[in-house]
Amino acid sequence: MHPLAVTFSLTRGYSSVAFFAMLAVCVGLIVWFYVNNARSLPRWYFAVLLTMRVLIVIVLLLFIFQPELIFRRLFASAPRLLVLLDASGSMAHADPDTGPRIELAKTNLRHGGILSKLEEQFSVSLYKAGVTAQPISYGDLRRLQADQEATDLAASCKAAHDNAKQNRGQVAGIILLSDGIDNSGRRVTEEIASLGVPVYPVAFGVRIEEDKDFKNVGIMSVEHDDFVPKDNTTEIHVLVESHGYGSRPIRVVFKDKEKDKELASQELVLSTRKGGQRVSLKFTPTEIGRIDGVVELPKLEGENRLGDNRKPVSINVTGPRIKVLYIEGVLRAEGKWLMRTLQTDPNVDLLYLVKSQEGHFLQRGNIKGISLSSIPTSLETWKRFDVILLGDVHSSLFTRNQMQDLKEAVMDGRGLLLLGGLTALGPGKYAGTPLEDLSPVWFGSATIGQENGEFSWELTDDGQVHPIFSNITQFFPARGGTAESPLQKLAGCTRVGASRPVASVLATHPTAKGPDGKPLVVVAVANVGNGRSMVVTADTTHRWYLPNRGLGRDSPYVKFWGQAIRWLASEEVKRDDKPGLSAYTDKGEYEPGEKVRLLATARDMQGQATSDAVVSVSIIGPAKERTKLVLPKVDGKLGEYRGTFDPTPGPHEAIFEAKLGDQPLGKPQTVKFTVGKPDVEMAELSLNDKLLKEIADRTGGAYCTWLGIKDLAGSLTAAQERRTEPVKFPLHHAPSFFGFFIAMAALEWFMRKRIQLA
């Protein structure tokens, strides 16, 4: 510390010139006064009075102007260099030829002259690193053991950096002696770079896979569907790589961690050739919910690395989704609203084909792995759907083979729904075709025509108890009766022939008669082979939907078509017609740096998927911190909402909520997930030089192995830290000045009174 300069300043903002000018004026007036009024006094008495009056004025001006003296001092010191020694469990591993990594690092520090070299230019601080960093002395190095249960390089660097800053030291850099194995779950490189100081990693250890005696069986990658419908078979594709085990057979297993239950397995004979081997694990989930599972390989004798023997896999099992193919020959209102209704059904996957004016079919909707530009031309394609709807489609758009394939698909277990229309059923010339063999009614000739008057269909006794009309019978009158909640009338229907012997007639026309003299069939169903068929001759049921929805009234429209599709698909699951929210994350466990995908589907008050809701997520982190997000809707996916979240390491809880206006949609849904590597400290023992090099590159430091640590120490240079600190001495605030002022004033007054001087 050295004095640099002394300055005089006035705290009230006055200039020094004003202060000294005022002082000069006052002193001049005092001298003039005493010269003209005290000449007869003894010279010493005159000098004492004059001096005392000048001092009193000076002190008075100090109180008024409040001046202070500022001493500026220069401080020069060496910058701080932090040396962090990784003392985690992996550093106890003994590498060939060099022994335990921790002992090699200690030897270099204690006997290699490294610290003395660094102390020539830096103030060196030693730290033990593990989960965090702890200061140690040079003497502690001898007793230091690699006993830390985990490695958190980012937290260790930050803790050491914060400790140095608290001691008012400039941190010039960090030397990190480590094997680079980090199992904290943090974004290590980004967090260390945020400290703003260069980091110089020194690598200890070897890449054990480069050893000629290296043995390992590991999982390179796992691919699977994030969402799988219940009771649908799915595959998990696993890529396995092996070294040093020849053609040994192993068993690849996928199991549910929570239940400790094996779900799928596959035998694999290891290959002696380089590269990975693919294994497919097939399983069929039987319960709705998320499976937090793991793909595992056996631990073989002599295996050098165990951290890649397992990979977490999370699969969200959803309700059964019915694959529906809806074909329309013309654009019409019935087709438009029925398509939209099926698209909003959370348990239906819809592919909609409609013929354009140019004669081409346009595809709407999407089912994974299926793309069509025409009516299916093979039995295999028909069988990919659970239910087929034929709208106002003329028979001329089908070949005989296409109809025969469709018939075989229905007989094999699919459902067929035939809708009325101007060119459907009999008017569409379907009489005598394979489709008539599937129909609950005879189609009649091409001239059978339409029933054009408005009507409300009436339920038969079978219709009153059939699952298709479950909980909606109040909207329809029984034969000759009235409905409890009448609906808008329908604008006619397509005429058909009599019902077939295998059919159950569910609804009829109130006045029109069929060719057999019985009430004209409007809705009928039948079991055909292993499949089911249904005919609805009306083509204006959409009249029930919009007016009632706009007025807030109940309507059977959504339930009727939803329950019809489920019956045709032989589904025992009833449609969820309540408002609600389904929420998921794409995984249960996340690796460091992975984004969490938040997914939700919302159902409105009628149980339909809606994209008009506001879906929010409150995420509670490991430190009980809360983050609130609003999930954006997914374009082209009605009712689906997705977002991402950057998590911190540790357990999390996501609470999903949905509102439509001010109305909550069901109850909040809670989903839990964890961020951080599941591997234990000793599962991975290979030097992670890639991470250490990334840290050096991102922070502006330099990477070297332990062989180059002396060169590193010699290459580091530092400029002395120089700083100045002001030391202020106020000339107006000291109590001694006030006492001096009182004493001088009193003494001068006494001396003046003594000689009777005014």
Secondary structure, DSSP 8 states (H G I E B T S, - for coil): -EEEEEEEEETTS--HHHHHHHHHHHHHHHHHHHHHH-TTS-HHHHHHHHHHHHHHHHHHHHHHH-EEEEEEEEEEE--EEEEEEE-BGGGG-EETTTEEHHHHHHHHHHHSSHHHHHHTTSEEEEEEESSSEEEE-GGGGGG----BSS--HHHHHHHHHHHHHHTT--EEEEEEEE-----S-S-HHHHHHTT-S-EEEEE-S--GGGSTT--EEEEEEEE--SEEETT--EEEEEEEEEES-TT-EEEEEEEETTTTEEEEEEEEE--SSSS-EEEEEEE---SSEEEEEEEE----TT-S--TTSEEEEEEEEE---EEEEEEESS--HHHHHHHHHHHT-TTEEEEEEEE-TTS-EEEEE-BTTB--SSS--SHHHHTT-SEEEE-S--GGGS-HHHHHHHHHHHHTT-EEEEE--TTSTTTTT-TTSHHHHH-SB----TT--EEEEEE--EE-HHHHHSGGGTTTGGGS-BTTS--SS----EEEEE----B-TTEEEEEEEEEEE-TTSSEEEEEEEEEETTEEEEEE-BS-GGGGTHHHHHTT---SHHHHHHHHHHHHTT-------S-EEEEEES-SEE-TT--EEEEEEEE-TTS-B-SSSEEEEEEE-TTS-EEEEEE-B-TTSTTEEEEEE---SEEEEEEEEEEETTEE-S--EEEEEEES----TTS--S--HHHHHHHHHHHT---EEGGGHHHHHHH-----EEEEEEEEEESSS-HHHHHHHHHHHHHHHHHHHHTT--
